Each structure stands twice: as structure tokens, then as C-alpha cells.
Amino acid sequence: MTAFAKPLLFLLCLVPLARLFYLGFIDGLGANPIEFVTRSLGTWALNFLLITLAITPLRKLTGNGKWLRYRRMLGLFAFFYAALHLTSYLWFDQFFDWYEIWKDIVKRPFITVGMFSFMLLAVLAATSTHRAIKALKGNWQRLHRLVYPAAIAAVVHYFWLIKLDLTQPVLYAVILFLLLAARLPMLNR
């Protein structure tokens, strides 16, 4: 079973994207398909980021180190969905109008913090190779602690984006708080 675990997980991670293609094919993306696609991709980026952060507490809770095998793949899927989220915004929403994009980044704080989170995730993804791990040595682990501010910025991005029903952003904030609190030294004795 373990030989099939990673390929199966890989395929499962593609299900949200396949769902979007399916909904597009059957005309099920709603009245504003661009917004639906962009938000769905962003939500899945955040989901995968939190799932990635859940691996360490899950390992500690279960005493099973096998969970760590999947952390890099899940983190890269977080970046993958974040990149698709950004591409959807740049292409379908802004039509690669760089002047308007820059104005949006400066004018709208939720976009500014979202871009900050994406830049941190890009650094993490770029340094997730075996070669980068070897080259950075002990600094690699310090660098990859950028996942924490990236996750905080992603939750803030989502929180500031939603204007009416804050139930989901609050839920994401609570989950992130619990995942970060699980890493506090006083809880790990």
C-alpha cells in the first residue's frame, strides 16, 4: 500500500482542479465564473498550506514519522494552487494589464498581503529541491520557517477579501492559530 500512497495522494491533490474543469465543461461556474475560479483556486491554496502545516502536529500526535514523506508534495501543491490563483487574477481579471495590476497591489491591502504570501511561497517552492536542501544545509530549515508568515499572510489576505460573512475566514484563522500553537515549545515537552 505504501508504494501507491504518494501517487494516490498526488492524484487526490488534483481533484479540486479537475472539479473546476468539470464545472466549466457543464457550465457550472455560476454567474461570475472568473471570480468563482479565482476564489476556488485561492481557497485550495490555503487548504493545502494548512494541511502542510498540519503534518508536524499530526506526526507528534500519532508518533508516526511517515507523515513527513508527504509534507513537501503537499507544500508544493499549496504553491501550485497559489500560482494558479495568481495567474487567474492576472490573466482573466486583469488581462495582464501591468499598470492596473500595480495599482491594485498598491491600492488594495488584501492584494498586497496576498502578493507577499505568494512571494514567500515561491521562495519555499524554489528551495524545495534536493539540490537546494543540500546547498543550503542548516539554513534550509531556517529559510523554510517562512511558511509561517506566508500562512499568516494568506489567512489575512482571505480575511480582508471577504466583506460580509466572515465565518470561513475566522475558521481558517482559528485552524492556523491552533497549528502554530501546536509548535510552541511549552506544548512539546
CNS distance restraints for C-alpha pairs under 8 A (distance, minus, plus):
assign (resid   1 and name CA) (resid   5 and name CA) 6.35 0.50 0.50
assign (resid   2 and name CA) (resid   6 and name CA) 7.60 0.50 0.50
assign (resid   4 and name CA) (resid   8 and name CA) 5.92 0.50 0.50
assign (resid   5 and name CA) (resid   9 and name CA) 6.01 0.50 0.50
assign (resid   6 and name CA) (resid  10 and name CA) 6.03 0.50 0.50
assign (resid   6 and name CA) (resid  70 and name CA) 7.17 0.50 0.50
assign (resid   7 and name CA) (resid  11 and name CA) 6.30 0.50 0.50
assign (resid   8 and name CA) (resid  12 and name CA) 6.18 0.50 0.50
assign (resid   9 and name CA) (resid  13 and name CA) 6.12 0.50 0.50
assign (resid  10 and name CA) (resid  14 and name CA) 6.69 0.50 0.50
assign (resid  10 and name CA) (resid  73 and name CA) 7.71 0.50 0.50
assign (resid  11 and name CA) (resid  15 and name CA) 6.79 0.50 0.50
assign (resid  13 and name CA) (resid  74 and name CA) 7.96 0.50 0.50
assign (resid  13 and name CA) (resid  77 and name CA) 7.13 0.50 0.50
assign (resid  14 and name CA) (resid  18 and name CA) 6.22 0.50 0.50
assign (resid  15 and name CA) (resid  19 and name CA) 5.98 0.50 0.50
assign (resid  16 and name CA) (resid  20 and name CA) 6.45 0.50 0.50
assign (resid  16 and name CA) (resid  44 and name CA) 7.35 0.50 0.50
assign (resid  17 and name CA) (resid  21 and name CA) 6.47 0.50 0.50
assign (resid  17 and name CA) (resid  41 and name CA) 7.84 0.50 0.50
assign (resid  18 and name CA) (resid  22 and name CA) 6.14 0.50 0.50
assign (resid  19 and name CA) (resid  23 and name CA) 6.06 0.50 0.50
assign (resid  20 and name CA) (resid  24 and name CA) 6.05 0.50 0.50
assign (resid  20 and name CA) (resid  29 and name CA) 7.77 0.50 0.50
assign (resid  20 and name CA) (resid  37 and name CA) 7.01 0.50 0.50
assign (resid  21 and name CA) (resid  25 and name CA) 6.12 0.50 0.50
assign (resid  22 and name CA) (resid  26 and name CA) 6.33 0.50 0.50
assign (resid  23 and name CA) (resid  27 and name CA) 5.88 0.50 0.50
assign (resid  23 and name CA) (resid  28 and name CA) 4.51 0.50 0.50
assign (resid  23 and name CA) (resid  29 and name CA) 5.69 0.50 0.50
assign (resid  24 and name CA) (resid  28 and name CA) 5.85 0.50 0.50
assign (resid  24 and name CA) (resid  29 and name CA) 5.85 0.50 0.50
assign (resid  29 and name CA) (resid  33 and name CA) 4.86 0.50 0.50
assign (resid  29 and name CA) (resid  36 and name CA) 6.29 0.50 0.50
assign (resid  29 and name CA) (resid  37 and name CA) 7.42 0.50 0.50
assign (resid  30 and name CA) (resid  36 and name CA) 7.15 0.50 0.50
assign (resid  32 and name CA) (resid  36 and name CA) 6.25 0.50 0.50
assign (resid  33 and name CA) (resid  37 and name CA) 6.01 0.50 0.50
assign (resid  34 and name CA) (resid  38 and name CA) 6.04 0.50 0.50
assign (resid  34 and name CA) (resid  88 and name CA) 7.60 0.50 0.50
assign (resid  34 and name CA) (resid  92 and name CA) 6.45 0.50 0.50
assign (resid  34 and name CA) (resid  93 and name CA) 6.88 0.50 0.50
assign (resid  35 and name CA) (resid  39 and name CA) 5.90 0.50 0.50
assign (resid  36 and name CA) (resid  40 and name CA) 5.94 0.50 0.50
assign (resid  37 and name CA) (resid  41 and name CA) 6.11 0.50 0.50
assign (resid  37 and name CA) (resid  85 and name CA) 7.96 0.50 0.50
assign (resid  37 and name CA) (resid  88 and name CA) 7.44 0.50 0.50
assign (resid  38 and name CA) (resid  42 and name CA) 6.24 0.50 0.50
assign (resid  38 and name CA) (resid  85 and name CA) 5.28 0.50 0.50
assign (resid  38 and name CA) (resid  86 and name CA) 7.79 0.50 0.50
assign (resid  38 and name CA) (resid  88 and name CA) 5.58 0.50 0.50
assign (resid  38 and name CA) (resid  89 and name CA) 6.35 0.50 0.50
assign (resid  39 and name CA) (resid  43 and name CA) 5.98 0.50 0.50
assign (resid  39 and name CA) (resid  85 and name CA) 7.27 0.50 0.50
assign (resid  40 and name CA) (resid  44 and name CA) 6.19 0.50 0.50
assign (resid  40 and name CA) (resid  85 and name CA) 7.95 0.50 0.50
assign (resid  41 and name CA) (resid  45 and name CA) 6.18 0.50 0.50
assign (resid  41 and name CA) (resid  81 and name CA) 5.58 0.50 0.50
assign (resid  41 and name CA) (resid  82 and name CA) 6.81 0.50 0.50
assign (resid  41 and name CA) (resid  84 and name CA) 6.47 0.50 0.50
assign (resid  41 and name CA) (resid  85 and name CA) 4.90 0.50 0.50
assign (resid  42 and name CA) (resid  46 and name CA) 6.31 0.50 0.50
assign (resid  42 and name CA) (resid  81 and name CA) 6.67 0.50 0.50
assign (resid  42 and name CA) (resid  82 and name CA) 5.90 0.50 0.50
assign (resid  42 and name CA) (resid  85 and name CA) 5.14 0.50 0.50
assign (resid  43 and name CA) (resid  47 and name CA) 6.09 0.50 0.50
assign (resid  44 and name CA) (resid  48 and name CA) 6.05 0.50 0.50
assign (resid  44 and name CA) (resid  78 and name CA) 7.34 0.50 0.50
assign (resid  44 and name CA) (resid  81 and name CA) 6.30 0.50 0.50
assign (resid  44 and name CA) (resid  82 and name CA) 7.95 0.50 0.50
assign (resid  45 and name CA) (resid  49 and name CA) 6.15 0.50 0.50
assign (resid  45 and name CA) (resid  77 and name CA) 7.35 0.50 0.50
assign (resid  45 and name CA) (resid  78 and name CA) 4.51 0.50 0.50
assign (resid  45 and name CA) (resid  79 and name CA) 6.64 0.50 0.50
assign (resid  45 and name CA) (resid  80 and name CA) 7.40 0.50 0.50
assign (resid  45 and name CA) (resid  81 and name CA) 4.66 0.50 0.50
assign (resid  45 and name CA) (resid  82 and name CA) 4.94 0.50 0.50
assign (resid  45 and name CA) (resid  85 and name CA) 7.78 0.50 0.50
assign (resid  46 and name CA) (resid  50 and name CA) 6.21 0.50 0.50
assign (resid  46 and name CA) (resid  78 and name CA) 6.77 0.50 0.50
assign (resid  46 and name CA) (resid  82 and name CA) 7.88 0.50 0.50
assign (resid  46 and name CA) (resid 151 and name CA) 7.61 0.50 0.50
assign (resid  46 and name CA) (resid 154 and name CA) 6.72 0.50 0.50
assign (resid  46 and name CA) (resid 155 and name CA) 7.49 0.50 0.50
assign (resid  47 and name CA) (resid  51 and name CA) 6.09 0.50 0.50
assign (resid  47 and name CA) (resid  78 and name CA) 7.51 0.50 0.50
assign (resid  48 and name CA) (resid  52 and name CA) 5.98 0.50 0.50
assign (resid  48 and name CA) (resid  74 and name CA) 6.14 0.50 0.50
assign (resid  48 and name CA) (resid  75 and name CA) 6.72 0.50 0.50
assign (resid  48 and name CA) (resid  77 and name CA) 6.53 0.50 0.50
assign (resid  48 and name CA) (resid  78 and name CA) 4.69 0.50 0.50
assign (resid  49 and name CA) (resid  53 and name CA) 6.32 0.50 0.50
assign (resid  49 and name CA) (resid  74 and name CA) 7.50 0.50 0.50
assign (resid  49 and name CA) (resid  75 and name CA) 6.17 0.50 0.50
assign (resid  49 and name CA) (resid  78 and name CA) 5.14 0.50 0.50
assign (resid  49 and name CA) (resid 151 and name CA) 6.74 0.50 0.50
assign (resid  50 and name CA) (resid  54 and name CA) 6.12 0.50 0.50
assign (resid  50 and name CA) (resid 151 and name CA) 7.49 0.50 0.50
assign (resid  50 and name CA) (resid 175 and name CA) 7.77 0.50 0.50
assign (resid  50 and name CA) (resid 176 and name CA) 6.77 0.50 0.50
assign (resid  50 and name CA) (resid 179 and name CA) 7.94 0.50 0.50
assign (resid  51 and name CA) (resid  55 and name CA) 6.74 0.50 0.50
assign (resid  51 and name CA) (resid  74 and name CA) 7.27 0.50 0.50
assign (resid  52 and name CA) (resid  71 and name CA) 5.55 0.50 0.50
assign (resid  52 and name CA) (resid  72 and name CA) 7.84 0.50 0.50
assign (resid  52 and name CA) (resid  74 and name CA) 5.57 0.50 0.50
assign (resid  52 and name CA) (resid  75 and name CA) 5.56 0.50 0.50
assign (resid  53 and name CA) (resid  57 and name CA) 7.87 0.50 0.50
assign (resid  53 and name CA) (resid 179 and name CA) 6.60 0.50 0.50
assign (resid  54 and name CA) (resid  58 and name CA) 5.99 0.50 0.50
assign (resid  54 and name CA) (resid 179 and name CA) 6.24 0.50 0.50
assign (resid  55 and name CA) (resid  59 and name CA) 6.05 0.50 0.50
assign (resid  55 and name CA) (resid  67 and name CA) 6.16 0.50 0.50
assign (resid  55 and name CA) (resid  68 and name CA) 6.52 0.50 0.50
assign (resid  55 and name CA) (resid  71 and name CA) 6.40 0.50 0.50
assign (resid  56 and name CA) (resid  60 and name CA) 6.28 0.50 0.50
assign (resid  56 and name CA) (resid  67 and name CA) 7.85 0.50 0.50
assign (resid  56 and name CA) (resid  68 and name CA) 7.28 0.50 0.50
assign (resid  57 and name CA) (resid  61 and name CA) 5.98 0.50 0.50
assign (resid  57 and name CA) (resid 179 and name CA) 7.20 0.50 0.50
assign (resid  57 and name CA) (resid 182 and name CA) 6.34 0.50 0.50
assign (resid  57 and name CA) (resid 183 and name CA) 7.42 0.50 0.50
assign (resid  58 and name CA) (resid  62 and name CA) 6.03 0.50 0.50
assign (resid  58 and name CA) (resid  67 and name CA) 7.45 0.50 0.50
assign (resid  59 and name CA) (resid  63 and name CA) 5.47 0.50 0.50
assign (resid  59 and name CA) (resid  64 and name CA) 5.22 0.50 0.50
assign (resid  59 and name CA) (resid  65 and name CA) 5.55 0.50 0.50
assign (resid  59 and name CA) (resid  66 and name CA) 7.62 0.50 0.50
assign (resid  59 and name CA) (resid  67 and name CA) 6.00 0.50 0.50
assign (resid  59 and name CA) (resid  68 and name CA) 7.36 0.50 0.50
assign (resid  60 and name CA) (resid  64 and name CA) 7.20 0.50 0.50
assign (resid  67 and name CA) (resid  71 and name CA) 7.09 0.50 0.50
assign (resid  68 and name CA) (resid  72 and name CA) 7.89 0.50 0.50
assign (resid  70 and name CA) (resid  74 and name CA) 6.16 0.50 0.50
assign (resid  71 and name CA) (resid  75 and name CA) 6.03 0.50 0.50
assign (resid  72 and name CA) (resid  76 and name CA) 6.10 0.50 0.50
assign (resid  72 and name CA) (resid 128 and name CA) 7.23 0.50 0.50
assign (resid  73 and name CA) (resid  77 and name CA) 6.20 0.50 0.50
assign (resid  74 and name CA) (resid  78 and name CA) 6.28 0.50 0.50
assign (resid  75 and name CA) (resid  79 and name CA) 6.46 0.50 0.50
assign (resid  75 and name CA) (resid 125 and name CA) 7.70 0.50 0.50
assign (resid  76 and name CA) (resid  80 and name CA) 6.02 0.50 0.50
assign (resid  76 and name CA) (resid 125 and name CA) 6.07 0.50 0.50
assign (resid  77 and name CA) (resid  81 and name CA) 6.10 0.50 0.50
assign (resid  78 and name CA) (resid  82 and name CA) 6.12 0.50 0.50
assign (resid  79 and name CA) (resid  83 and name CA) 5.95 0.50 0.50
assign (resid  79 and name CA) (resid 118 and name CA) 7.70 0.50 0.50
assign (resid  79 and name CA) (resid 121 and name CA) 5.96 0.50 0.50
assign (resid  79 and name CA) (resid 122 and name CA) 6.87 0.50 0.50
assign (resid  79 and name CA) (resid 125 and name CA) 6.72 0.50 0.50
assign (resid  80 and name CA) (resid  84 and name CA) 6.28 0.50 0.50
assign (resid  81 and name CA) (resid  85 and name CA) 5.99 0.50 0.50
assign (resid  82 and name CA) (resid  86 and name CA) 6.13 0.50 0.50
assign (resid  82 and name CA) (resid 118 and name CA) 6.74 0.50 0.50
assign (resid  83 and name CA) (resid  87 and name CA) 5.99 0.50 0.50
assign (resid  83 and name CA) (resid 118 and name CA) 7.62 0.50 0.50
assign (resid  84 and name CA) (resid  88 and name CA) 5.96 0.50 0.50
assign (resid  85 and name CA) (resid  89 and name CA) 6.40 0.50 0.50
assign (resid  86 and name CA) (resid  90 and name CA) 6.12 0.50 0.50
assign (resid  87 and name CA) (resid  91 and name CA) 5.78 0.50 0.50
assign (resid  87 and name CA) (resid  92 and name CA) 7.95 0.50 0.50
assign (resid  88 and name CA) (resid  92 and name CA) 5.40 0.50 0.50
assign (resid  88 and name CA) (resid  93 and name CA) 6.84 0.50 0.50
assign (resid  89 and name CA) (resid  93 and name CA) 4.88 0.50 0.50
assign (resid  89 and name CA) (resid  94 and name CA) 6.29 0.50 0.50
assign (resid  90 and name CA) (resid  94 and name CA) 5.06 0.50 0.50
assign (resid  90 and name CA) (resid  95 and name CA) 6.03 0.50 0.50
assign (resid  90 and name CA) (resid  96 and name CA) 5.28 0.50 0.50
assign (resid  90 and name CA) (resid  97 and name CA) 7.81 0.50 0.50
assign (resid  90 and name CA) (resid 101 and name CA) 7.36 0.50 0.50
assign (resid  91 and name CA) (resid  95 and name CA) 4.46 0.50 0.50
assign (resid  91 and name CA) (resid  96 and name CA) 5.39 0.50 0.50
assign (resid  94 and name CA) (resid 100 and name CA) 7.12 0.50 0.50
assign (resid  94 and name CA) (resid 101 and name CA) 6.65 0.50 0.50
assign (resid  96 and name CA) (resid 101 and name CA) 7.52 0.50 0.50
assign (resid  97 and name CA) (resid 101 and name CA) 6.14 0.50 0.50
assign (resid  98 and name CA) (resid 102 and name CA) 6.01 0.50 0.50
assign (resid  99 and name CA) (resid 103 and name CA) 6.26 0.50 0.50
assign (resid 100 and name CA) (resid 104 and name CA) 6.07 0.50 0.50
assign (resid 101 and name CA) (resid 105 and name CA) 6.20 0.50 0.50
assign (resid 102 and name CA) (resid 106 and name CA) 6.27 0.50 0.50
assign (resid 103 and name CA) (resid 107 and name CA) 5.84 0.50 0.50
assign (resid 104 and name CA) (resid 108 and name CA) 5.61 0.50 0.50
assign (resid 104 and name CA) (resid 111 and name CA) 6.96 0.50 0.50
assign (resid 105 and name CA) (resid 109 and name CA) 7.11 0.50 0.50
assign (resid 105 and name CA) (resid 111 and name CA) 5.31 0.50 0.50
assign (resid 105 and name CA) (resid 112 and name CA) 4.88 0.50 0.50
assign (resid 105 and name CA) (resid 115 and name CA) 7.73 0.50 0.50
assign (resid 106 and name CA) (resid 112 and name CA) 6.51 0.50 0.50
assign (resid 108 and name CA) (resid 112 and name CA) 6.44 0.50 0.50
assign (resid 109 and name CA) (resid 113 and name CA) 6.15 0.50 0.50
assign (resid 109 and name CA) (resid 160 and name CA) 7.74 0.50 0.50
assign (resid 110 and name CA) (resid 114 and name CA) 6.03 0.50 0.50
assign (resid 110 and name CA) (resid 156 and name CA) 7.30 0.50 0.50
assign (resid 110 and name CA) (resid 157 and name CA) 4.71 0.50 0.50
assign (resid 110 and name CA) (resid 158 and name CA) 7.39 0.50 0.50
assign (resid 110 and name CA) (resid 160 and name CA) 5.37 0.50 0.50
assign (resid 110 and name CA) (resid 161 and name CA) 5.94 0.50 0.50
assign (resid 111 and name CA) (resid 115 and name CA) 6.06 0.50 0.50
assign (resid 111 and name CA) (resid 157 and name CA) 6.82 0.50 0.50
assign (resid 112 and name CA) (resid 116 and name CA) 6.32 0.50 0.50
assign (resid 113 and name CA) (resid 117 and name CA) 6.21 0.50 0.50
assign (resid 113 and name CA) (resid 153 and name CA) 5.74 0.50 0.50
assign (resid 113 and name CA) (resid 154 and name CA) 7.29 0.50 0.50
assign (resid 113 and name CA) (resid 156 and name CA) 7.24 0.50 0.50
assign (resid 113 and name CA) (resid 157 and name CA) 5.70 0.50 0.50
assign (resid 114 and name CA) (resid 118 and name CA) 6.18 0.50 0.50
assign (resid 114 and name CA) (resid 153 and name CA) 6.52 0.50 0.50
assign (resid 114 and name CA) (resid 154 and name CA) 5.94 0.50 0.50
assign (resid 114 and name CA) (resid 157 and name CA) 5.17 0.50 0.50
assign (resid 115 and name CA) (resid 119 and name CA) 6.13 0.50 0.50
assign (resid 116 and name CA) (resid 120 and name CA) 6.42 0.50 0.50
assign (resid 116 and name CA) (resid 150 and name CA) 7.47 0.50 0.50
assign (resid 116 and name CA) (resid 153 and name CA) 7.14 0.50 0.50
assign (resid 117 and name CA) (resid 121 and name CA) 6.24 0.50 0.50
assign (resid 117 and name CA) (resid 149 and name CA) 7.45 0.50 0.50
assign (resid 117 and name CA) (resid 150 and name CA) 4.48 0.50 0.50
assign (resid 117 and name CA) (resid 151 and name CA) 7.08 0.50 0.50
assign (resid 117 and name CA) (resid 153 and name CA) 5.37 0.50 0.50
assign (resid 117 and name CA) (resid 154 and name CA) 5.74 0.50 0.50
assign (resid 118 and name CA) (resid 122 and name CA) 6.05 0.50 0.50
assign (resid 118 and name CA) (resid 150 and name CA) 7.33 0.50 0.50
assign (resid 119 and name CA) (resid 123 and name CA) 6.40 0.50 0.50
assign (resid 120 and name CA) (resid 124 and name CA) 6.33 0.50 0.50
assign (resid 120 and name CA) (resid 146 and name CA) 6.52 0.50 0.50
assign (resid 120 and name CA) (resid 147 and name CA) 7.28 0.50 0.50
assign (resid 120 and name CA) (resid 150 and name CA) 5.78 0.50 0.50
assign (resid 121 and name CA) (resid 125 and name CA) 6.04 0.50 0.50
assign (resid 121 and name CA) (resid 147 and name CA) 7.04 0.50 0.50
assign (resid 121 and name CA) (resid 150 and name CA) 6.51 0.50 0.50
assign (resid 122 and name CA) (resid 126 and name CA) 6.02 0.50 0.50
assign (resid 123 and name CA) (resid 127 and name CA) 6.24 0.50 0.50
assign (resid 124 and name CA) (resid 128 and name CA) 6.19 0.50 0.50
assign (resid 124 and name CA) (resid 143 and name CA) 7.67 0.50 0.50
assign (resid 124 and name CA) (resid 144 and name CA) 6.13 0.50 0.50
assign (resid 124 and name CA) (resid 146 and name CA) 7.50 0.50 0.50
assign (resid 124 and name CA) (resid 147 and name CA) 7.44 0.50 0.50
assign (resid 127 and name CA) (resid 132 and name CA) 5.13 0.50 0.50
assign (resid 127 and name CA) (resid 133 and name CA) 6.86 0.50 0.50
assign (resid 127 and name CA) (resid 140 and name CA) 7.81 0.50 0.50
assign (resid 128 and name CA) (resid 132 and name CA) 6.42 0.50 0.50
assign (resid 128 and name CA) (resid 133 and name CA) 6.76 0.50 0.50
assign (resid 129 and name CA) (resid 133 and name CA) 6.29 0.50 0.50
assign (resid 130 and name CA) (resid 134 and name CA) 6.18 0.50 0.50
assign (resid 131 and name CA) (resid 135 and name CA) 6.07 0.50 0.50
assign (resid 132 and name CA) (resid 136 and name CA) 5.89 0.50 0.50
assign (resid 132 and name CA) (resid 140 and name CA) 7.70 0.50 0.50
assign (resid 133 and name CA) (resid 137 and name CA) 5.93 0.50 0.50
assign (resid 133 and name CA) (resid 140 and name CA) 5.82 0.50 0.50
assign (resid 136 and name CA) (resid 140 and name CA) 5.00 0.50 0.50
assign (resid 138 and name CA) (resid 142 and name CA) 7.16 0.50 0.50
assign (resid 139 and name CA) (resid 143 and name CA) 6.01 0.50 0.50
assign (resid 140 and name CA) (resid 144 and name CA) 6.13 0.50 0.50
assign (resid 141 and name CA) (resid 145 and name CA) 6.56 0.50 0.50
assign (resid 142 and name CA) (resid 146 and name CA) 7.80 0.50 0.50
assign (resid 145 and name CA) (resid 149 and name CA) 7.99 0.50 0.50
assign (resid 146 and name CA) (resid 150 and name CA) 6.13 0.50 0.50
assign (resid 147 and name CA) (resid 151 and name CA) 5.98 0.50 0.50
assign (resid 148 and name CA) (resid 152 and name CA) 6.22 0.50 0.50
assign (resid 148 and name CA) (resid 180 and name CA) 7.81 0.50 0.50
assign (resid 149 and name CA) (resid 153 and name CA) 5.94 0.50 0.50
assign (resid 150 and name CA) (resid 154 and name CA) 6.09 0.50 0.50
assign (resid 151 and name CA) (resid 155 and name CA) 6.22 0.50 0.50
assign (resid 151 and name CA) (resid 176 and name CA) 7.61 0.50 0.50
assign (resid 152 and name CA) (resid 156 and name CA) 6.20 0.50 0.50
assign (resid 152 and name CA) (resid 176 and name CA) 7.55 0.50 0.50
assign (resid 153 and name CA) (resid 157 and name CA) 5.94 0.50 0.50
assign (resid 154 and name CA) (resid 158 and name CA) 6.25 0.50 0.50
assign (resid 155 and name CA) (resid 159 and name CA) 6.00 0.50 0.50
assign (resid 155 and name CA) (resid 169 and name CA) 6.94 0.50 0.50
assign (resid 155 and name CA) (resid 172 and name CA) 6.63 0.50 0.50
assign (resid 155 and name CA) (resid 173 and name CA) 6.19 0.50 0.50
assign (resid 156 and name CA) (resid 160 and name CA) 6.01 0.50 0.50
assign (resid 157 and name CA) (resid 161 and name CA) 6.12 0.50 0.50
assign (resid 158 and name CA) (resid 162 and name CA) 6.45 0.50 0.50
assign (resid 158 and name CA) (resid 169 and name CA) 6.22 0.50 0.50
assign (resid 159 and name CA) (resid 166 and name CA) 7.19 0.50 0.50
assign (resid 159 and name CA) (resid 169 and name CA) 4.99 0.50 0.50
assign (resid 159 and name CA) (resid 170 and name CA) 7.43 0.50 0.50
assign (resid 162 and name CA) (resid 166 and name CA) 6.51 0.50 0.50
assign (resid 162 and name CA) (resid 169 and name CA) 7.57 0.50 0.50
assign (resid 166 and name CA) (resid 170 and name CA) 6.02 0.50 0.50
assign (resid 167 and name CA) (resid 171 and name CA) 6.18 0.50 0.50
assign (resid 168 and name CA) (resid 172 and name CA) 6.22 0.50 0.50
assign (resid 169 and name CA) (resid 173 and name CA) 6.12 0.50 0.50
assign (resid 170 and name CA) (resid 174 and name CA) 6.14 0.50 0.50
assign (resid 171 and name CA) (resid 175 and name CA) 6.20 0.50 0.50
assign (resid 172 and name CA) (resid 176 and name CA) 6.10 0.50 0.50
assign (resid 173 and name CA) (resid 177 and name CA) 6.04 0.50 0.50
assign (resid 174 and name CA) (resid 178 and name CA) 6.17 0.50 0.50
assign (resid 175 and name CA) (resid 179 and name CA) 6.17 0.50 0.50
assign (resid 176 and name CA) (resid 180 and name CA) 6.09 0.50 0.50
assign (resid 177 and name CA) (resid 181 and name CA) 5.91 0.50 0.50
assign (resid 178 and name CA) (resid 182 and name CA) 6.05 0.50 0.50
assign (resid 179 and name CA) (resid 183 and name CA) 7.03 0.50 0.50
assign (resid 180 and name CA) (resid 184 and name CA) 7.19 0.50 0.50
assign (resid 181 and name CA) (resid 187 and name CA) 7.93 0.50 0.50
assign (resid 182 and name CA) (resid 187 and name CA) 6.47 0.50 0.50
assign (resid 182 and name CA) (resid 188 and name CA) 7.61 0.50 0.50
assign (resid 183 and name CA) (resid 187 and name CA) 7.10 0.50 0.50
assign (resid 183 and name CA) (resid 188 and name CA) 7.02 0.50 0.50
assign (resid 184 and name CA) (resid 188 and name CA) 6.67 0.50 0.50
assign (resid 185 and name CA) (resid 189 and name CA) 6.89 0.50 0.50
